[in-house]
Amino acid sequence: MLQKLAGFLKPAPPIKLVLTRRDSGEPDTAALESLHAEARSRGLDMEVLLIASFSEGNGFTPGHGIAELIAATCKNNSQAPQFWSETQIIGEEERAMFRFRSVKEN
């Protein structure tokens, strides 16, 4: 799947891998490192998030990790372009504005 994502998304946004059975135990560290290495080799920035969709009585309530998933998904990693850029006008640095004029033909 990582290979397909890397080929399809150019440039690729950060990838979020969500493991939904946190209540069933810890994921295998070696397997997670292998996934991270594969993502890096394909030029992908991948983050693993753990949530507990259900609860099997292992100390996690249903929905555990959802707040962290939402926070990680909603954070803005990009920078907005400058709204009103500065420009050089007659040797002075001033704000620029386009002027549109209508021309009436007689």
C-alpha angles and dihedrals in degrees: 000000000000090000091054093047092050091051095044102043113060109199095016119220119223109292120228116202108196118199107199104193101068088140090065093064144276117322117243108273094211091052092050091049090050090053091048091049091050091049092049091049088057094047094253126140103217130184123190117216124188123210134170108225089177136018124236094177097267096128096280125108121216108275095029108158096018093113091053090048092053092046092049092047096047100046112111111237096173132076120235116233117256107275098216113015126210119244139180113256119175092338093306125103106236139147115272128223129182116238118211119192130185116224116213116209116212 
